[in-house]
Amino acid sequence: MKKQLSNPLAVAAVATNPDVIRTTKTLVIGGGIAFAGYYGWKKYKEWQKQKFVEKYAHLPDVQAAMVMYKAMFSIDKIDAWPFGSITIPDGTDEAQLNSLALKVSSLENVIKAYKVLFDSNLLTDVLSELNNRELQKFFDSLGAKSEYEGQFNPDGSIKPQIPFSVGTTIQVLNPNGTTIYKASEANGEYQNSGVKRDFMKYSQTIGEIIKVYRGVTSGQYYYVVDVAWSLDTFYGYGWVAHKEVNIEI
């Protein structure tokens, strides 16, 4: 089939048609406005990020957001402007990570900072990217203060508790660490001797629950624990309150 040539007169008519010219102008102007709007919004976001970093980069909440991002994504964005001058803990240093986590005021603040800095959702990224055990512990520990304090009523009394079962391995929940007492035994039953056995730091593994007790008047739960990496036949079993612990991650 021969290719038909366009009619020059028809093309000229279309090219000079006021409606066509008006529509073309509208499309060009509209496209320009859209591009300018996108560019302007992008620049605003960069400005917002810069101001946020300048004002809040020293806060543990913001540093925690940067640690999580750097841990999950192997890119140089975190080392470039506007983050280049900020020193944050290495994602492989557990001691530094735990130290930072305990200074964080709330997980909610970390999530907000993460959104401003990286325009992404921290919880979604964690679920899809994070597989390092130490960094998972770090993420969980960001909410340690609120989780621990959430056990108490405004008057300081403890809310109703749901005990962990025998055989569960527990770790320290209290951000300030907790004392493990020596459990004294008589006729197969245990009680708190009041003698200090160990002091363990936040997130440290305590051991496996071998017995569960409930206070008669307080209603609080207590655990007799086979303390991990310890000679219980010599030191005795441990005794710890439910409010001080959580299931090991």
Secondary structure, DSSP 8 states (H G I E B T S, - for coil): -------HHHHHHHHH-HHHHHHHHHHHHHHHHHHHHHHHHHHHHHHHHHHHHHHHTTSHHHHHHHHHHHHH--SSGGGSTTTTT-----TT-HHHHHHHHTT-S-HHHHHHHHHHHHSS-HHHHHHHH---HHHHHHHHHTTHHHHHHTTB-TTS-B-------TT-EEEE--TT-EEEEEEEEETTEEEEEEEEEEEE-TT-EEEEEEEEEE-TTT--EEEEEEETTS-HHHH--EEEEGGGEEE--
